Each structure stands twice: as C-alpha cells, then as structure tokens.
Amino acid sequence: MFSMEEMLSKKNQREAFSFLKNKKDGMGADGMPLSELEDYWKINSERICSELKKGKYTPGIIKCTEIINNRGKRRVISNLCTVDRFITRLLYQKLRRYISPEFLENSYAYQENKGILNAVQKVQEYISEGSKYTMEIDLKDYFDTIPHEQTMSLIKERITDDRVVDLIYKYMHCSVSQDNEIKEKKKGLVQGNAISTVLSNLYLHSLDQYLQEKEYKWVRFADNINVYCRKENDAIRVYNEINIYIKEKLHLTINEKKSGIYSVLDRIFLGYKFYKYNGKYEAKKYKYQKTDCFHNWHESALQRVNHEYHIVQNGVLNKKDYSLIFENEEEKCDIPVGVVDQINIYSEVTIAATALQLISKKKIRLSIIDKYGNLIGNYIPAGYGRSSIEFLKQAVFYESSHRFEIAQKIEVASIHNLRANVKYYSRKNAHALDAVVEQLSEYMNEMRNAQNIEELMIIEAQARQQYYASFNIILKQESFFFEKRTRRPPKDAINALISFGNTLLYNFVLQAIWKTSLDPRIGIIHATTNRNYSLNLDFADLFKPVIVDRVIFSLVNLLQLQSEVHFEEKESGAIYLNKEGKRIFIKAFEEKLADKIKVGEKMYTYKQIIEEEIRKFQRYIVKEEKYKPYKYW
C-alpha cells in the first residue's frame, strides 16, 4: 500500500498539476486563484511536504454554499482552499490506483473508463434478457450521512501508513463554514473534495459484494441501487432484503420517495428512458422540462404593463438615438424612455454600456429576476430616491420601541384582511366558515396582547394555518385539495399557485418601495438578516389575501385553471404551473392590480393602494405622521 512519500512523489505532483491546469480558474476558500497554485507550491512545497510527512499538516476551513440547479434541486457546493485542492488530488490519484481496482464491474460512478453510458448499456442488456421490473433504492443524503468510524475502519484495512490514514481522517473530520457559522464535520463526506468519490464507493463496496454473491442483476451508480427482476414479487422480496441490509449493516437511510418497484419501461434511469422498437429494447436520452417561471409569459418578447416593461426572451438591450431598443433574431422592440419607470428582465439579456448610461440618465430602475422567480438584483440609478438622512431615520426606527408598535399594527391588519376574505366567502358558502372567522378574531385579540415581535410572528403563523384550513371549502374543484403549506418546492397545485402569486406580489411591492427613499433591506416584522430584502415581505402580507388568494379562488372556481391541464410535475415531486398556466395567472394578477375599489370617498386601483401604503410609512419615518395600515372592508 502506498506511503506518504509515494503520494508526494514528483511524478504524482506532475499528474495533479496537469489535471488542475485543465480546470476553470477559480478562487479557493483561502482567496488564492487556481492559476497561482504552481508558483505558490514552488515557494512553500518544502514546508508543506515536511508538515505532511511529520503528520502535522492541518487542512484549511472549507466554505460551503447552497445552490439551486436548473431543475430546482438544492445542493451544497464545497470550496476547499487551493492548496488543499491540490493535496486531495494527490491523495485521490493514489487511492484510485490502489483501492478502485477492488470495486466490482457493476459499480459505475466515479471510476475511470466507466460512466452513465456503460450503466445504461448494462440495464439495456438486463431488459433484453427478460427483466420487466426494477427495484430502485435511493439513499437519503448519502454523502452527508456516511459514518466516519466505519469508513476509517475500511481505510485502515487497506492503508498501513498511519500518516496517510491520519490525513484522510483530517479531510473527513474537517471544519466547514456555511451561513457565517463554522462547524466541525462529524459525519458525512464533503462534496467537492476529490477523495470523497473514492470513499463513497468504498463504503458501499460491501453492498456491491452482497448483490454479486446473491447473483442479482444489479447496477449501482453512486447512491442509486437498481436490481432487475422478471417478476414483480421477486422485485418486492429483493427490495425488502436490501432495505434491511442498508439499515442494519450500513446504518444508512433510504429515501422512500425515490425508492420502490417499477416497470422498467416506465422509469428514467440516469437521464435515459427505455422503449421497445422493432422487437428490440432501446435507450434514448430523456429531455427534462426545465423549471422556468417566466420564459414566454407573453407572445411578444416585450410586454408593457402601465409604465413597466417586461423582457421575457433572450436578446440585446441597446441604445438607439435617444431611446432604447430590445432585439433578438425574431423581433425588434422600441422602449420609449420618456414613459417608462421600470424594466424587468426575466431572461438572458446583454445590456450595452450606452443603454445603461441612458437608463441612468432617465432614472429608470432595472430588475433582474431568475427563472425560478427570485430577484437576483436591482440596478438603481445614482441618486435615485436615496437620502442618507432618511436611511438613518429608518435605521433608528428599526432599533427603537416604535418598531414593535408598527409591527403589531401591521400584523393585526394582516389578520383582519385574512378574516375579511374568509367572511366574504363564508357568506357565499352558507356561513360554513363562520368558525374560522371567529378563530381569526381571537388571533387578532392575541396579537394586541403580544409582548414582542417573536410572539407576533408565532400568532401570525397560527392564524395563517387556520386561514388555509378554509381553502377546501372555498375551492370548488376537488382536484385542488389543500392539505398544508409546502414551499421550495411546492408539493401540490394550490401550493404552486400560492408560491407563484406571492413571488409576483413580493416583486411588485419591492419596485414600489424603490420609488421612495425607503431602504427595502430594513424590515419591520421580518428581521434585517442575510436576506436581500425584508420590507417588501411586510407590506405584501397585508395584500396577499385580497390580491393573490382572490386571484387563485377565482381562477380555480371558474375553471380557468385545471390541475390536469395547467400544471406539471417534476421528477423530484415538485408541482409547478406550466407555460399556459403562468400566462393565465399573470394576466389575472395584472387585472387584479388594475381593479378599482372604494377607499373613503374615492376609487383607487390596488396598484395605487399599495404604492400609497408605502408612502404612508415613508411619511411616518420622515415626518412622524401617524401610520395606519391598510384594512380591507
């Protein structure tokens, strides 16, 4: 078995440098670009190698960041210090040489000369031989739950150099930084560490041997274990058997949502779907539908709503004479800068420097929104609505006792608006919701007796839960049954509608705040934390029931949205509005903002009411005028 000296050999170093040179130049957790590694190593290698040989080397802190991929799945990306990235590569190359040859043929992930196509070919072979059912097991959070003690025992059986064993342990039992908190990793492997792939295969090697000894037709790709059978009963028996082995021998948990018994022709395996053609079984790449909340809302690339323009297709935003022009391969659209306040971009758009200069000159706000409906950022022209004095007043307010007073008023008003909505629909349903109305009234009284913001938020959450219980009475389509609120991702059609509608409202309120001198980062109820904006969430809560929920109830009850027509289910189990569903919802949402209702003696649109609500709070901050939150009657 290899030694520390062999790991640090010049040949192994050259191989590692050659590999890393082909990688994208990125910044390590220590701030060192990958392109500077070789020069740094020339100067410091003697010291670092000495520490490694003496067993005194300590790896740096690993920075972890949560991302969302193009299918809406959340995963954590780990960024090692650049030197540690090099050292783990040295270690990986030797582990691969000495340990990987042990791994069985039917294990396809993280190995040379193997991969997805080889695994798909093997499954195709099994199906051609008569397998009709697949037993699929997915391990829940596999990388994050691998036990350290058992893994180290496996390593010690194969490596005799205690320095190498200790180094592996240090990289497993490392310090990670996430959300501004440093923790010691006591179980699991860091995804992004080169050695983690070998160790993950090593830990499941005993399972591979078990499957091989049983002479099953099996395939394993990382933490996905598939066994192919002729009969459904055989597949069920194997599933129960392997389930016990994984729990009792490996101490791992099965992801039951992604595990089970399936017909081979109904499943997608590693992105491939199997089908029968001319008497033969073939595999074809499956095209997943991407989660894209905003692409192609409208037939045109450019949509005007009042004084806002929405760019929903890819293209270029440029300056033309004294105006803006958006163009792509299909069309050209002028944006008259004299009448536009806001430009929202929901797609991949290249913005020319001259266009940005004109946007700044005309004091036009620019917002970039990703395909999941999240605001990426705003471009606010220099000097636009910002006042240092007003910012300081808002900051002083946040730290004062007056914050709780206003928060209490807003929360009471929010529950009042929930209750008003339920009252409206209770009358339409023979007073079937009167009990909910009464309960919400009690929550309003509890709000008035609350002692701090934390209590307010707890009561508000309880009130919303009670409020959501009324949905199944209000909604007339049985297919829109509402069980509970689920987010990120939504698990049913109603949650998909709520999430989508709330996102639209949050973004609209945020743009209204930007028109004032208020800072949207400084919230009232929602604390000012690492999130980008808080204040828009506070004001949006006042209007969710009378705008978003009313739109939902109307569209569902009038059969304008139907569960089997306007929604799509992702492989993860998430439910989203499809393209046509989004178009219908956005149209209804925009029409609702334009609806006029009587406030006092005058008629106002909801758009005007929201904007005035924010200006009222601004006057409270700046001029200390009395602030009374909006209540729907």
C-alpha positions as CSV (number, residue, x, y, z in Angstrom):
1,M,0.0,0.0,0.0
2,F,1.2,3.5,-0.8
3,S,3.1,5.7,1.6
4,M,3.1,9.5,2.2
5,E,6.4,9.7,0.3
6,E,4.8,8.0,-2.7
7,M,1.8,10.4,-2.5
8,L,4.2,13.3,-2.6
9,S,6.4,12.0,-5.4
10,K,7.3,14.3,-8.2
11,K,5.5,12.1,-10.7
12,N,2.3,12.2,-8.7
13,Q,2.6,16.0,-8.4
14,R,3.1,16.5,-12.1
15,E,0.0,14.4,-12.7
16,A,-2.0,16.6,-10.3
17,F,-0.8,19.8,-11.8
18,S,-1.6,18.6,-15.3
19,F,-5.1,17.8,-14.2
20,L,-5.8,21.1,-12.4
21,K,-4.4,23.1,-15.3
22,N,-7.3,22.0,-17.4
23,K,-9.8,23.2,-14.8
24,K,-11.5,26.6,-14.8
25,D,-9.5,29.1,-12.9
26,G,-11.4,29.8,-9.7
27,M,-10.9,31.2,-6.3
28,G,-10.3,28.8,-3.4
29,A,-11.7,29.3,0.1
30,D,-8.4,30.9,1.0
31,G,-8.7,33.5,-1.8
32,M,-6.0,32.0,-3.9
33,P,-6.8,31.6,-7.6
34,L,-6.0,28.2,-9.1
35,S,-3.7,29.8,-11.6
36,E,-1.4,30.9,-8.8
37,L,-1.1,27.4,-7.3
38,E,2.0,26.2,-9.0
39,D,4.0,29.4,-8.2
40,Y,2.9,29.2,-4.6
41,W,3.8,25.5,-4.4
42,K,7.3,26.1,-5.7
43,I,7.9,28.5,-2.8
44,N,6.1,26.7,0.0
45,S,6.3,23.0,-1.0
46,E,9.2,22.1,1.2
47,R,7.5,23.4,4.3
48,I,4.1,21.8,3.5
49,C,5.6,18.5,2.5
50,S,7.6,18.4,5.7
51,E,4.4,19.0,7.7
52,L,2.6,16.2,5.8
53,K,5.5,13.7,6.4
54,K,5.5,14.6,10.1
55,G,1.7,14.3,10.4
56,K,1.5,17.9,11.5
57,Y,-0.4,19.4,8.5
58,T,-3.8,20.9,9.2
59,P,-6.3,21.5,6.3
60,G,-7.9,24.9,5.9
61,I,-11.6,25.7,6.5
62,I,-13.9,24.6,3.7
63,K,-16.5,27.1,2.6
64,C,-19.9,25.6,1.7
65,T,-22.6,27.4,-0.4
66,E,-26.1,26.2,-1.2
67,I,-27.2,26.5,-4.8
68,I,-30.3,25.6,-6.9
69,N,-29.7,23.8,-10.1
70,N,-31.7,24.2,-13.3
71,R,-34.2,21.5,-12.1
72,G,-34.9,23.4,-8.9
73,K,-33.0,21.0,-6.7
74,R,-31.0,22.4,-3.8
75,R,-27.4,21.2,-3.2
76,V,-24.4,22.3,-1.3
77,I,-21.2,23.1,-3.1
78,S,-17.9,23.0,-1.1
79,N,-14.9,25.1,-1.9
80,L,-11.6,23.9,-0.5
81,C,-8.5,26.1,0.0
82,T,-6.5,25.9,-3.2
83,V,-3.6,24.1,-1.6
84,D,-6.0,21.5,-0.1
85,R,-7.5,21.0,-3.5
86,F,-4.0,20.1,-4.8
87,I,-3.2,17.8,-1.8
88,T,-6.6,16.0,-2.0
89,R,-5.9,15.5,-5.7
90,L,-2.5,13.9,-4.9
91,L,-4.3,11.7,-2.3
92,Y,-7.1,10.8,-4.8
93,Q,-4.7,9.7,-7.5
94,K,-3.2,7.1,-5.2
95,L,-6.5,6.0,-3.7
96,R,-7.8,5.5,-7.2
97,R,-4.8,3.4,-8.1
98,Y,-4.7,1.2,-5.1
99,I,-8.4,1.0,-4.0
100,S,-10.5,1.4,-7.1
101,P,-9.4,-1.9,-8.7
102,E,-11.3,-3.6,-5.8
103,F,-14.6,-2.2,-7.0
104,L,-16.9,-4.5,-8.9
105,E,-17.8,-4.2,-12.6
106,N,-21.4,-3.1,-11.9
107,S,-20.4,-0.1,-9.9
108,Y,-20.2,2.7,-12.5
109,A,-19.9,6.1,-10.8
110,Y,-16.6,8.0,-10.2
111,Q,-14.4,5.4,-12.0
112,E,-12.1,5.6,-15.0
113,N,-13.4,4.2,-18.2
114,K,-16.9,3.9,-16.7
115,G,-19.9,6.2,-16.5
116,I,-23.5,6.7,-17.4
117,L,-23.4,5.2,-20.8
118,N,-21.9,2.0,-19.5
119,A,-24.5,1.7,-16.8
120,V,-27.3,2.4,-19.3
121,Q,-25.9,-0.3,-21.6
122,K,-25.9,-2.8,-18.8
123,V,-29.6,-2.1,-17.9
124,Q,-30.5,-2.4,-21.6
125,E,-28.9,-5.8,-21.5
126,Y,-30.9,-6.9,-18.5
127,I,-34.2,-5.7,-20.1
128,S,-33.3,-7.6,-23.3
129,E,-32.8,-10.7,-21.3
130,G,-36.3,-10.5,-19.9
131,S,-36.3,-8.3,-16.8
132,K,-39.6,-6.5,-16.6
133,Y,-39.3,-4.8,-13.1
134,T,-36.7,-2.7,-11.5
135,M,-36.2,-2.4,-7.7
136,E,-34.8,1.1,-7.1
137,I,-33.3,2.3,-3.9
138,D,-32.1,5.9,-3.4
139,L,-30.1,6.7,-0.3
140,K,-31.2,9.8,1.6
141,D,-28.4,12.4,1.9
142,Y,-25.8,9.7,1.3
143,F,-22.7,11.9,1.2
144,D,-23.8,13.8,4.3
145,T,-24.6,10.7,6.4
146,I,-21.6,8.3,5.7
147,P,-20.4,7.3,9.2
148,H,-16.8,8.3,9.9
149,E,-15.8,5.5,12.2
150,Q,-16.9,2.7,9.9
151,T,-15.3,4.4,6.9
152,M,-12.0,4.8,8.8
153,S,-12.0,1.1,9.6
154,L,-12.3,0.3,5.9
155,I,-9.4,2.6,5.2
156,K,-7.2,1.1,7.9
157,E,-7.7,-2.3,6.4
158,R,-6.1,-1.1,3.2
159,I,-3.6,1.6,4.2
160,T,-0.7,0.9,6.6
161,D,0.9,4.3,6.6
162,D,-0.6,6.0,9.7
163,R,0.3,9.4,8.3
164,V,-1.9,8.8,5.2
165,V,-4.7,7.4,7.4
166,D,-4.5,10.5,9.6
167,L,-4.6,12.9,6.7
168,I,-7.7,11.2,5.3
169,Y,-9.3,11.5,8.7
170,K,-8.5,15.2,8.9
171,Y,-10.1,15.8,5.5
172,M,-13.2,13.9,6.6
173,H,-13.3,15.4,10.1
174,C,-12.8,18.9,8.8
175,S,-14.1,22.4,9.6
176,V,-16.7,23.8,7.3
177,S,-18.1,27.4,7.0
178,Q,-21.7,27.8,6.0
179,D,-24.1,30.7,6.7
180,N,-21.4,32.6,8.6
181,E,-21.0,29.7,11.0
182,I,-18.0,27.3,11.4
183,K,-18.8,23.7,12.3
184,E,-16.8,20.5,12.7
185,K,-17.9,17.8,10.3
186,K,-18.6,14.8,12.5
187,K,-20.2,12.6,9.8
188,G,-20.5,12.5,6.1
189,L,-18.1,13.5,3.3
190,V,-17.6,16.9,1.8
191,Q,-18.9,17.1,-1.8
192,G,-16.1,18.8,-3.7
193,N,-13.3,17.0,-2.0
194,A,-11.6,14.7,-4.6
195,I,-11.2,11.8,-2.2
196,S,-14.9,11.8,-1.3
197,T,-15.9,9.9,-4.5
198,V,-13.5,7.0,-3.8
199,L,-14.5,6.8,-0.2
200,S,-18.2,6.9,-1.1
201,N,-17.7,3.9,-3.4
202,L,-15.6,2.2,-0.7
203,Y,-18.3,2.4,1.9
204,L,-20.8,0.8,-0.4
205,H,-18.4,-1.9,-1.6
206,S,-19.7,-4.5,0.9
207,L,-23.3,-3.9,-0.5
208,D,-21.9,-4.5,-4.0
209,Q,-20.3,-7.7,-2.9
210,Y,-23.6,-8.8,-1.3
211,L,-25.5,-8.2,-4.5
212,Q,-22.9,-10.0,-6.5
213,E,-22.9,-13.1,-4.2
214,K,-26.7,-13.2,-4.5
215,E,-26.2,-13.3,-8.3
216,Y,-28.7,-10.4,-8.8
217,K,-28.9,-8.4,-12.0
218,W,-27.8,-5.2,-10.4
219,V,-26.4,-1.8,-11.2
220,R,-25.1,0.9,-8.8
221,F,-24.4,4.4,-9.7
222,A,-23.2,6.4,-6.7
223,D,-26.1,6.1,-4.1
224,N,-28.6,4.8,-6.7
225,I,-29.0,1.0,-6.4
226,N,-31.1,-0.9,-9.0
227,V,-31.9,-4.6,-9.2
228,Y,-33.7,-6.0,-12.3
229,C,-36.2,-8.9,-12.0
230,R,-38.6,-10.9,-14.2
231,K,-41.4,-10.9,-11.7
232,E,-42.9,-8.1,-9.5
233,N,-42.9,-10.4,-6.4
234,D,-39.2,-11.1,-6.8
235,A,-38.5,-7.4,-7.0
236,I,-40.5,-6.8,-3.8
237,R,-38.6,-9.5,-2.0
238,V,-35.3,-8.1,-3.1
239,Y,-36.3,-4.6,-2.1
240,N,-37.2,-5.7,1.5
241,E,-34.0,-7.7,1.8
242,I,-31.7,-4.9,0.7
243,N,-33.6,-2.4,2.8
244,I,-32.7,-4.4,5.9
245,Y,-29.1,-4.7,4.8
246,I,-28.7,-1.0,4.3
247,K,-30.3,-0.1,7.6
248,E,-28.6,-2.7,9.8
249,K,-25.2,-3.2,8.2
250,L,-24.5,0.2,6.7
251,H,-26.6,2.4,9.1
252,L,-27.9,4.5,6.2
253,T,-31.5,5.7,5.4
254,I,-33.4,5.0,2.3
255,N,-35.2,7.9,0.5
256,E,-38.6,6.2,0.3
257,K,-40.0,8.9,-2.0
258,K,-37.4,7.9,-4.7
259,S,-37.4,4.2,-4.0
260,G,-39.7,1.4,-4.9
261,I,-40.7,-1.2,-7.5
262,Y,-41.4,-0.1,-11.1
263,S,-41.9,-1.3,-14.6
264,V,-38.6,-0.9,-16.5
265,L,-40.3,0.9,-19.4
266,D,-41.9,3.5,-17.0
267,R,-38.7,4.7,-15.4
268,I,-36.0,7.1,-16.4
269,F,-32.5,5.8,-15.5
270,L,-29.6,8.3,-15.4
271,G,-31.4,10.5,-17.8
272,Y,-32.3,7.7,-20.3
273,K,-35.7,6.1,-21.0
274,F,-36.1,2.6,-22.3
275,Y,-38.6,1.6,-25.1
276,K,-39.2,-1.3,-27.4
277,Y,-38.6,-0.6,-31.1
278,N,-38.9,-3.3,-33.9
279,G,-38.7,-6.1,-31.3
280,K,-35.6,-4.7,-29.6
281,Y,-35.1,-2.6,-26.4
282,E,-33.5,0.8,-27.0
283,A,-32.4,3.6,-24.7
284,K,-33.0,7.2,-25.6
285,K,-31.9,10.4,-23.8
286,Y,-34.9,11.9,-22.0
287,K,-35.4,15.6,-22.3
288,Y,-36.4,17.1,-18.9
289,Q,-38.6,20.1,-18.9
290,K,-36.8,22.9,-17.1
291,T,-38.5,24.9,-14.3
292,D,-38.8,28.3,-15.9
293,C,-41.4,30.5,-14.2
294,F,-41.1,33.5,-16.5
295,H,-40.0,32.4,-20.0
296,N,-42.6,33.2,-22.7
297,W,-45.2,34.7,-20.4
298,H,-46.4,36.6,-23.4
299,E,-46.3,36.0,-27.2
300,S,-44.0,39.0,-27.7
301,A,-40.5,39.3,-26.3
302,L,-41.5,42.6,-24.7
303,Q,-44.6,43.2,-22.7
304,R,-45.7,46.6,-21.4
305,V,-47.8,46.9,-18.2
306,N,-48.6,50.5,-17.3
307,H,-45.2,52.2,-17.1
308,E,-43.2,49.0,-16.7
309,Y,-41.7,46.9,-19.4
310,H,-41.0,43.1,-19.1
311,I,-38.4,41.5,-21.2
312,V,-39.1,37.8,-21.3
313,Q,-36.9,36.4,-24.1
314,N,-33.2,36.4,-24.7
315,G,-31.7,39.2,-26.7
316,V,-29.7,42.5,-26.5
317,L,-30.8,45.8,-24.9
318,N,-29.2,48.7,-26.7
319,K,-29.4,52.4,-27.2
320,K,-30.8,53.8,-30.4
321,D,-30.7,57.6,-30.8
322,Y,-32.5,58.9,-27.7
323,S,-34.4,55.7,-26.8
324,L,-33.8,52.0,-26.0
325,I,-34.2,49.1,-28.4
326,F,-34.5,45.4,-27.5
327,E,-33.8,43.0,-30.3
328,N,-33.2,39.3,-30.9
329,E,-33.4,37.1,-34.0
330,E,-37.2,37.3,-34.1
331,E,-38.0,40.9,-33.5
332,K,-37.1,44.5,-32.6
333,C,-38.9,46.4,-29.9
334,D,-38.6,50.1,-29.0
335,I,-38.8,51.1,-25.4
336,P,-39.7,54.8,-25.2
337,V,-37.6,56.1,-22.2
338,G,-39.9,59.1,-21.7
339,V,-42.8,57.0,-20.4
340,V,-41.0,54.0,-18.7
341,D,-40.3,53.8,-14.9
342,Q,-39.2,50.2,-14.6
343,I,-37.6,47.5,-16.8
344,N,-37.8,43.9,-15.6
345,I,-35.6,41.2,-17.2
346,Y,-36.5,37.5,-16.8
347,S,-34.2,36.1,-19.4
348,E,-30.6,36.2,-20.7
349,V,-30.1,39.8,-21.9
350,T,-26.9,41.5,-22.9
351,I,-27.1,45.2,-21.9
352,A,-24.9,47.6,-23.8
353,A,-22.9,50.3,-21.9
354,T,-24.6,53.0,-23.8
355,A,-28.0,51.6,-22.9
356,L,-27.1,51.6,-19.2
357,Q,-25.9,55.2,-19.4
358,L,-29.3,56.2,-20.9
359,I,-31.1,54.2,-18.2
360,S,-29.2,56.0,-15.5
361,K,-29.8,59.4,-17.2
362,K,-33.6,58.8,-17.4
363,K,-33.7,57.4,-13.8
364,I,-35.1,54.1,-15.0
365,R,-35.0,51.2,-12.5
366,L,-33.7,47.8,-13.8
367,S,-34.5,44.5,-12.1
368,I,-33.0,41.0,-12.9
369,I,-35.2,38.0,-12.0
370,D,-34.1,34.4,-12.4
371,K,-36.1,31.6,-14.0
372,Y,-37.4,30.5,-10.6
373,G,-39.0,33.8,-9.8
374,N,-36.3,35.0,-7.4
375,L,-35.0,38.6,-7.6
376,I,-31.2,38.4,-8.5
377,G,-30.7,42.2,-8.1
378,N,-31.7,45.7,-9.0
379,Y,-29.9,48.5,-10.8
380,I,-30.8,51.8,-9.2
381,P,-29.6,54.9,-10.9
382,A,-27.2,57.1,-8.9
383,G,-29.1,59.5,-6.7
384,Y,-32.4,57.8,-7.3
385,G,-34.7,58.3,-4.4
386,R,-31.9,57.8,-1.8
387,S,-31.5,60.0,1.2
388,S,-28.8,59.4,3.8
389,I,-30.9,61.3,6.4
390,E,-34.0,59.2,5.7
391,F,-31.9,56.0,5.7
392,L,-30.6,56.9,9.2
393,K,-34.1,57.6,10.4
394,Q,-35.3,54.2,9.1
395,A,-32.3,52.5,10.9
396,V,-33.0,54.4,14.1
397,F,-36.7,53.2,13.8
398,Y,-35.6,49.6,13.4
399,E,-33.7,49.7,16.8
400,S,-36.4,51.6,18.6
401,S,-39.5,50.5,20.6
402,H,-41.7,52.1,17.8
403,R,-40.8,49.2,15.6
404,F,-42.8,46.8,17.7
405,E,-45.8,49.2,17.8
406,I,-45.9,49.4,14.0
407,A,-45.2,45.6,13.6
408,Q,-48.2,45.0,15.9
409,K,-50.5,47.3,13.8
410,I,-49.4,45.6,10.6
411,E,-49.9,42.1,11.9
412,V,-53.4,42.9,13.3
413,A,-54.3,44.4,9.9
414,S,-52.9,41.4,8.1
415,I,-55.1,39.0,10.1
416,H,-58.0,41.4,9.7
417,N,-57.6,41.1,5.9
418,L,-57.4,37.3,6.2
419,R,-60.7,37.4,8.2
420,A,-62.3,39.8,5.7
421,N,-61.5,37.3,2.9
422,V,-63.0,34.4,4.9
423,K,-66.1,36.5,5.7
424,Y,-66.7,37.2,2.1
425,Y,-66.5,33.5,1.1
426,S,-68.4,32.4,4.2
427,R,-71.5,34.3,3.0
428,K,-71.1,32.6,-0.3
429,N,-71.0,29.2,1.4
430,A,-74.0,29.4,3.7
431,H,-71.8,30.6,6.6
432,A,-69.8,27.4,6.6
433,L,-66.6,29.4,7.5
434,D,-68.0,31.3,10.5
435,A,-66.0,29.3,12.9
436,V,-62.8,30.2,11.1
437,V,-63.9,33.9,11.2
438,E,-64.3,33.6,14.9
439,Q,-61.0,32.0,15.4
440,L,-59.2,34.7,13.4
441,S,-60.9,37.3,15.6
442,E,-59.4,35.6,18.6
443,Y,-55.9,35.7,17.0
444,M,-56.4,39.4,16.4
445,N,-57.0,39.9,20.1
446,E,-53.9,37.7,20.9
447,M,-51.9,40.0,18.6
448,R,-53.0,43.0,20.6
449,N,-51.7,41.4,23.8
450,A,-48.4,40.2,22.4
451,Q,-45.2,41.4,24.1
452,N,-42.6,41.2,21.3
453,I,-42.2,40.6,17.5
454,E,-41.4,36.9,18.0
455,E,-44.8,36.4,19.6
456,L,-46.4,38.3,16.8
457,M,-44.9,36.0,14.2
458,I,-45.9,32.9,16.1
459,I,-49.5,34.1,16.3
460,E,-49.4,35.1,12.6
461,A,-48.2,31.6,11.6
462,Q,-51.1,30.0,13.6
463,A,-53.6,32.4,12.1
464,R,-52.4,31.6,8.6
465,Q,-52.7,27.9,9.3
466,Q,-56.3,28.4,10.4
467,Y,-56.9,30.6,7.3
468,Y,-55.5,27.9,5.0
469,A,-57.9,25.4,6.5
470,S,-60.8,27.4,4.8
471,F,-59.4,26.8,1.3
472,N,-61.0,23.4,0.8
473,I,-64.4,24.9,1.4
474,I,-63.8,28.0,-0.8
475,L,-62.3,26.0,-3.7
476,K,-64.9,24.1,-5.9
477,Q,-62.6,21.8,-7.8
478,E,-61.9,18.5,-5.9
479,S,-58.6,18.1,-7.7
480,F,-57.4,21.3,-5.9
481,F,-57.4,19.8,-2.4
482,F,-55.2,21.7,0.0
483,E,-53.5,19.7,2.8
484,K,-50.8,22.0,4.1
485,R,-48.5,24.8,3.0
486,T,-45.3,23.5,1.3
487,R,-42.6,25.6,-0.2
488,R,-39.3,25.2,-2.1
489,P,-40.6,23.2,-3.8
490,P,-44.5,23.3,-3.7
491,K,-45.9,19.8,-3.5
492,D,-49.4,20.3,-5.0
493,A,-51.3,22.6,-7.3
494,I,-52.6,25.0,-4.7
495,N,-49.1,25.5,-3.2
496,A,-47.7,26.1,-6.6
497,L,-50.3,28.9,-7.1
498,I,-49.7,30.4,-3.7
499,S,-45.9,30.4,-4.2
500,F,-46.1,31.9,-7.8
501,G,-48.6,34.5,-6.8
502,N,-46.6,35.6,-3.7
503,T,-43.5,35.9,-5.8
504,L,-45.3,38.3,-8.2
505,L,-46.6,40.3,-5.3
506,Y,-43.2,40.5,-3.5
507,N,-41.5,41.8,-6.6
508,F,-44.2,44.3,-7.3
509,V,-44.1,45.7,-3.8
510,L,-40.3,45.8,-3.9
511,Q,-40.5,48.0,-7.0
512,A,-43.0,50.3,-5.3
513,I,-40.5,50.7,-2.4
514,W,-37.7,51.6,-4.7
515,K,-39.8,54.5,-5.9
516,T,-39.5,56.0,-2.4
517,S,-36.4,56.8,-0.3
518,L,-37.1,53.8,1.9
519,D,-34.4,51.0,2.1
520,P,-36.1,47.7,1.4
521,R,-33.4,45.8,3.4
522,I,-34.7,47.3,6.7
523,G,-37.8,45.4,7.7
524,I,-40.4,45.9,10.3
525,I,-41.7,42.4,11.2
526,H,-39.2,40.4,9.2
527,A,-35.8,41.0,10.7
528,T,-33.0,42.5,8.8
529,T,-30.8,39.5,8.2
530,N,-28.7,38.0,5.4
531,R,-31.7,38.0,3.1
532,N,-31.6,40.7,0.4
533,Y,-34.9,42.4,1.2
534,S,-37.3,42.3,4.2
535,L,-39.6,45.4,4.0
536,N,-41.4,44.2,0.9
537,L,-42.4,41.0,2.7
538,D,-44.0,43.0,5.5
539,F,-46.2,45.1,3.2
540,A,-47.0,42.1,0.9
541,D,-48.6,40.3,3.9
542,L,-51.3,43.0,4.0
543,F,-52.3,42.3,0.4
544,K,-51.8,38.6,-0.1
545,P,-55.4,37.6,0.8
546,V,-57.2,40.3,-1.2
547,I,-54.9,40.1,-4.3
548,V,-53.1,36.7,-4.6
549,D,-55.7,34.5,-2.9
550,R,-58.6,36.2,-4.6
551,V,-57.0,35.5,-8.0
552,I,-56.4,31.9,-7.0
553,F,-60.0,31.3,-5.9
554,S,-61.4,33.0,-9.0
555,L,-59.3,31.1,-11.5
556,V,-59.9,27.7,-9.9
557,N,-63.7,28.1,-9.3
558,L,-64.3,29.5,-12.8
559,L,-62.3,26.5,-14.2
560,Q,-59.8,28.8,-15.9
561,L,-57.1,26.8,-14.2
562,Q,-57.3,23.0,-14.1
563,S,-55.0,20.6,-12.3
564,E,-54.7,18.2,-15.2
565,V,-54.1,20.9,-17.9
566,H,-52.1,23.8,-16.4
567,F,-49.6,22.1,-14.1
568,E,-46.6,19.9,-14.5
569,E,-44.9,17.5,-12.0
570,K,-41.1,17.3,-11.9
571,E,-39.2,14.1,-11.2
572,S,-38.4,15.5,-7.7
573,G,-42.2,15.5,-6.9
574,A,-42.4,19.3,-7.2
575,I,-45.5,20.8,-8.8
576,Y,-45.3,24.0,-10.9
577,L,-47.6,25.9,-13.2
578,N,-46.8,25.2,-16.9
579,K,-46.3,27.8,-19.6
580,E,-50.0,28.3,-20.3
581,G,-50.9,28.3,-16.6
582,K,-48.4,31.0,-15.9
583,R,-49.8,33.1,-18.7
584,I,-53.3,32.8,-17.3
585,F,-52.3,33.6,-13.8
586,I,-50.1,36.6,-14.7
587,K,-52.9,38.1,-16.8
588,A,-55.4,37.7,-13.9
589,F,-52.8,39.1,-11.4
590,E,-52.2,42.2,-13.6
591,E,-56.0,42.7,-14.0
592,K,-56.4,42.5,-10.2
593,L,-53.8,45.2,-9.6
594,A,-55.9,47.4,-12.0
595,D,-59.2,46.7,-10.2
596,K,-60.7,49.7,-8.5
597,I,-62.2,49.7,-5.1
598,K,-63.6,52.5,-2.9
599,V,-61.4,53.9,-0.2
600,G,-63.1,56.6,1.7
601,E,-65.0,58.7,-0.9
602,K,-62.7,57.9,-3.9
603,M,-61.9,54.9,-6.2
604,Y,-58.4,53.6,-6.3
605,T,-56.7,50.6,-8.0
606,Y,-54.9,48.1,-5.9
607,K,-51.7,49.3,-7.5
608,Q,-52.3,52.8,-6.2
609,I,-53.3,51.5,-2.8
610,I,-50.1,49.5,-2.4
611,E,-48.0,52.5,-3.5
612,E,-49.8,54.8,-1.1
613,E,-49.4,52.3,1.7
614,I,-45.6,52.5,1.3
615,R,-45.7,56.3,1.0
616,K,-47.7,56.4,4.3
617,F,-45.0,54.5,6.0
618,Q,-42.3,56.8,4.5
619,R,-44.2,59.8,5.9
620,Y,-44.2,58.1,9.3
621,I,-40.5,57.6,9.2
622,V,-39.6,61.1,7.8
623,K,-42.3,63.4,9.2
624,E,-43.6,61.2,12.1
625,E,-47.1,61.3,10.6
626,K,-49.5,58.7,12.1
627,Y,-49.3,55.4,10.3
628,K,-52.5,53.2,9.9
629,P,-52.0,50.0,7.9
630,Y,-54.4,49.1,5.1
631,K,-57.5,47.1,6.1
632,Y,-59.9,45.6,3.6
633,W,-63.6,46.1,4.4
